[in-house]
Amino acid sequence: QVQLVDAGGGLVQTGGSLKLSCAASGRTFSSYAMGWFRQAPGKEREFVAAITWNGGRTYYADSVKGRFTISRDNAKNTAYLQMSSLKPEDTAVYYCAAAYADLAATYYPLANEYKYWGQGTQVTVSS
């Protein structure tokens, strides 16, 4: 069992930055790949970014590539999502999630592959 707590959301102007964090407790954090997803009102949950268990590889949705950076610190049991050049269309509730470390690359964007989820943190980008 892994418990995830998302934090760091807030209100920011277009072009601004935010850094989300996801603190994990329970079983060994480094046993899991980590992902970030988001869900805007009236829309389905969508993949944002993912990182392998050791941080060796990262994956991004095209909509955030070059603006967002996912990272992790296994010593601190924490994953991060640094968001820059934010746009109004980035407004959503952001969720971190954990998947078993042996996830194949093509499955990282699939929400169903993630076993544990944080409670979500609201990010609002004003125009």
Secondary structure, DSSP 8 states (H G I E B T S, - for coil): -EEEEEE--EEEETT--EEEEEEEEES-GGGEEEEEEEE-TTS--EEEEEE-TTSS-EEE-TTTTTTEEEEEETTTTEEEEEE-S--GGG-EEEEEEEEETT--GGGTT-GGG--EE---EEEEEE-
